[in-house]
Amino acid sequence: MIKVLLLIPTLDRSGAEKQLTHLATGLPRDEFDVEVVALTRGGPYEEQLKSAGIPLTIIGKRWKFDPFALRRLRKLIAEKQPDVLHTWLFAANAYGRMAVGANPVPKVVVSERCVDSWKAKWQLWFDRKLAPRTDRLVGNSQAVSDFYADLGFPRDRLMVIPNGIEPAADSTRTRQSICDEFDFPVDSKIIGCVGRLAPQKRVSDLIWAMELLQSLQPSSRLMIVGEGPQRKELEDFSRNLRLSDVIRFAGHRSDVANILPHMDMFCLASDFEGQSNSLMEAMTHGRPVVVSDIAPNLELVDHEKTGLVVPVGDRPAFTRACNRLIQDESFGDSLGKAAREHIVEEHSFEKAIAAHIDLYRSLNGKLSVTNHAQRRGDAEVS
């Protein structure tokens, strides 16, 4: 039995937390003893973990550096004695490695979920200082792995495990009900955007593009789903452009999977990402997508095959791409179909979980999933 302790700052409803929850509940119980630790607080994913019988501990970190939380975490690790400590996101990555110290047990896996150009110099310095305490650094895209390699992290301890995505389910809502809720005409062309309202997402580019698009496609509407520090600024911007009638700020939604299928297209304008869960979910639902040309997006979207790609910050290019999809619905349908097939084939939760199983086994000197299957096949042949 391999004991795995998964450490993350919170259990808020966000991408890394979703990936961790699916991993924790998906690892086979006959081989893995899994527990989850939230460094700061719990959140919406608590219930899913509890329903699956996954033990959860909340450390209760209160400050940016909380020595009492570090002491509690160190004590917990000593009590649980996991074979693998798998940490997610900067605070947990830092506290987890500090708590373990130079102790060779447990093996330490660090998950980085973004091309972290936002990090301050002291954070990047701290990442480098803690590298010797890291057995594997897992990026969710090649771009993330390359980012940390460029910072000096040893390449032989870097690996990529892409995000996993659930198969798309049919929406339990009608398009009419969605349009009624947001006061859109039912024949609107709805452009969707889902994500945290923060500068890196460049949502203002989509609002600006919407102003141009209105003169070309008066039926176009923009739905912005998510919360964040820029919400008021973005609402003011859309109001100043006199777009309040055609743009809706939906806030945080727990029912995005019921809304996505009724979007006519999905846009992601970010200037940096790791591997966008919202983009992958839109593709899973067969939505044609328009994305900025950053490396993580290019790992998912092949221009004019599984979506459209435009330069970061090129607002007129976003306008032209959206206009093209509205004018040529059959082209948009073909992009959406190809996008869905790509995600289903390459980014299932089953593949992500199997890759983690291989990783945990290899760190503990056990057979990987692939090697086990190969040896069993050889035995059957002989």
N, C-alpha and C positions, 0 to 999 in steps of 0.2 A: 504494500500500500504506500503510495506516494502522497505525503502531506503537503498541500499547497495553501499558502496564505496569500490572498489577494488584497492589496492595500491601495486605496484611492482616497482623494480628499473628501468627496461627498458622494451621495447617491442621487444627485439632482438628475432631472430628465435631460440628459445631453448625450453626445455621441460616445465618449469614452466610457461613461457609466453604463450605457446600453450594451456596449461590446463586452464589458466585464461581467455584467449580469448574465448574458447569454452564455459566456464561457463557464461561469461558475455553475450554472444550472445544466449545462450540456456535457460536462466532463463525466465519464462513466464512473459510477459510485463504487463499482467492484474493484477499481484500481486507484481511484483518487479520493482522498479525504480533504474536502475543500472547506475553507472558512474565509469570510470577507471581513475586512477591517476598514471602517470609514474614519479617516484621520480627524476631520473637523465635525461633520454632522451626517445624519442619514438623509433620506429624501424619498421620492416616489418609488424608486426601485426596491426599497426595503420590503414591500409587500410581496413582490415576485420572489425575492430570495427566501423570505419566510415560508411562502407557500411551497417552495421546493425543498424545505428543510435545511437550508444553508445557514449555519450559525453566523451571526453578525455581531461585531463589537464596534462601538463608537468611542474613539479615544477622547474627543472633545477638545481639540486644539483651539486656542482662543486668540493667539497673536501670531504675527508673521514668524517670529521665533519664540516658541513656547517650550522652555526646558522641562516643564512638568509633563507636557504631552510626550516629549521625547523619552522621558523616564518611563512613563506608562507603556509606551510602545515597546521600549527595550525589554521591560518586564514581561509583556505579553508574548513577545517572540521567544523569550527564554522559557516561558511556561509551555507554549504550544510546540516548540521545537520542530518547525516545519522543515521539510526537505527543500522546498522552493519558496522563496519570498518573491512575489511578482507585484511590482509597484507600477502605478499609472499616474501620469501627469507630474508636473514639477515638484509640488510640495511633498507628495507621497514619495516620489523618487528620491528627494533629498533626505527626508526624515527616515525612510526605510533604510537607506544605505548608512546614514549616521548611526541608527540604532543597531545595525548588525556589526558595524565596525570592521575590524580586520579578521573577524571570525570566519573561517572557511565554510562553516555550516550556519545557515542554509545557503544554497545557491541563490544568487540574486539575479532576477530578470527585471529589466526596466523597460517600460513601454513609453515611447515618445509618439505623440499623435499628430504632430504638426511640424512644418518647417518653421522653427521657433525664432524667426528674425525679430520678434518682439522682445526677446529676453535682453535684460540689461547685462552689462559687462560682468558684474559680480555674479550673476546667475550662470553665465557661460563659464566663468572661471570655476565656479563651484561644481558644475557638471564635469569639467576636466579633472578636478581634484578627486572626485568620487569615482572616476572611471576604473581605478584599480579594484574597487569593491563591486564591480559589475561583471557578472559572468556572461550575460547576453544583453544587448540593447536591441529591442524589437521596434522597428518603424512600421507604420501601417501603409507606407508607400516607399518606393525606391527613392523618391525625392527627400523624404525624411531621413532615410539611412545615409544618403549622400551628404546631407547637411551636417550630420554628426561626424561622418568620416572627415569632412573638410575641417572640422574643429579639432581633429586629432584623435578621435576615438578609434581604437584598433579595429581594422576592417574584419579581422578574423573572429571578432566577437559581435559583429553586427549581423542582423538578419531582417528580412521583410516578411511580415504576415499581414496581408491585406484584410480590411474590415470584412466581416460577414454581414449578409443582409437576409432578412426573412423573405420567403416568396410572397409576392403581392396577393392580397386578398381583395375580393370585390368590395367596393364601398357599400356601406349600409345606408348611405344617403343618396338622394337624387340630386341631379344638377339643379333642378328647380329650387330645392330647399337651400342649397348653397347660395344660389343667386338671391333668393329672398332674404337670407340672413345678412348678406353683405350689400343688399340693395343694388345689385347689378341686373341689367336686363338679361333675360335667359339666353339671348343670342350673342352675348358678349364674348369676346376673345380674351380669356383670362390668362394673364402672364403671372406665374407664381415665383415667389422667392421665399425660401425658408432658412432661417439661421439667426444667430445672435446679431443684434443691431449694434455692431462695433465697427470702428474705422476699417479694419482689414477686409470686411465684407463689401465695402464700396457700394452700399445700397443707393447712395446718392447718384451714382452713375446710371442706375436703372430708372430712377425718378426723372433724371434729366433726359434720358432716352425716351421716356414715356411722353414727355412734352413734344418731342419731334414726331413720335409715332401717332399722336392724336390727329395731326394734320393729314396723315396718310391713311390711318385706320381709326376712324372715330369710334368704332365699336370696341376697341382695345381697352382693357382694364388691368390694373396692377394690384395683386394681393400680396402683401408683405406679412409673413408669419414669423413671429419671434419677438423677443424682448431684448433690451440691452441699453447701454449708457447713451446711445445716440438717438433713442426713439423721439424725444421731444424735438431735437435738432432736425431730424428727418421729416417729422410732421410739419414743422415750421417751413422747411424748404418746399415741401409739396404744396403747402398753402400759399406761399409766396409766388409759386409758379401757376397758381390757380388750377391746381389739379385735384383738389379735395373731392371733387365729384367722381373722379375715375380711379383714385387710389384708396385702398383700404389697409389700415394697420390692424391686423387680426390679433396681435399680441401672442402670448404663449398659448399653444393649443395641445391638448393631449390626444386629439383626433385627427392629426395630420394625415394619417393613412386613409381617412375617409374623404379628405379634401383634395389630395394630390390627383386622384383619377379624374377630377373634374376641371383640372387646369389644362389649358390648351397647349401650354409650353412652360418650361421651367428655366429660370436664369440664375447663374451664379457668377458674380463679377469680382470675386475676391482677388486680392493681390498676394495672399499666401494662405495655404491650407495644409492639411496633412493628407487625409483622404476623406472627402466630404460625405457624411452619412446621408444628408438630405439630398445631395445629387444622386447618390446610388439608389435611394428610395424612389426618386422621381423616375430614374431609368428603369427600375424594376416595374413600375406601373406603366411603362411604355410611353412616357411623356417625351416629346422631342425637347432637347436641352440646348441652351446657348451658354457657353462658359468662357471665362477668361483663359488665356493661354499660359497659365502657370503649370509647372511640371506635374504636380499631383493630378490636376484635371486632365492633362494629356495622357496620363496612364489609364484613364477611364474612357475618354472621349476621343474617337478617331474622326477628324473633321470630314463632314459630309457623308459619313458612314454610320456613326452612332450618335451624332450630334453636330452642332456648329461651334467653332472655336473662333474667338475674336481677341485682339490684343487687349491686355489689361489697360483700363482707363479710357479705351476708345469708345466714347459714348455714341457717336454716329454709327459705329460698326454694330453695336447692340441694337440700335434702331433698325438698321438694314436687315440684320439677321431675323429679328422678330417679324418685320414686315414680310420677309420672304416666306416664313413659316405660315403666316396668315394667308398670304396670296396662294400658296401651293400646299394645300392640306394633304395631298397624297404624298408629297415629299416628306412632310412632317411625320405622317403615319409610318412611312418606311424607316425613318430615323428612329422613331420610338420603338418599333418592332425589333430592330437590330440592337438597340440599347438594352431592351429587356432580355433578349437572348444572351447577350454578352454577360450581363450581371448574373443571371441565373446559372450560367455555365462556369463562371470564373470566381464568383464572390458569394458562395453560399456559406451559411453558418457552419455547415458540416465540414467544409474545407478549412475554415478558420480554426475550428475546434480540433480537427485532426492535426493541423500544423502545430498547435500548442501541445497536444499530446506527444507528438514527436520530440518537441523541444524539451518538455519536462522529463521524458524518458531518457533522452540523450544525456541530460545533465546528471541523471542518476544512474548512468551506466546500464540502461535497459534498452531493449530492442525498440526501434521506432515502429510506427504503424506500417510504413512502407516495407521495412526490412522484415517485420513479422509476417506480413502478407506474402512476401517473396519466399521466405523460408518455408512457410506452410505450403505454398504452391510447389516448391521443389520437392518437399516431402511427399506430396500427393502424386507427383510424377514418378518418383522413385518407388 
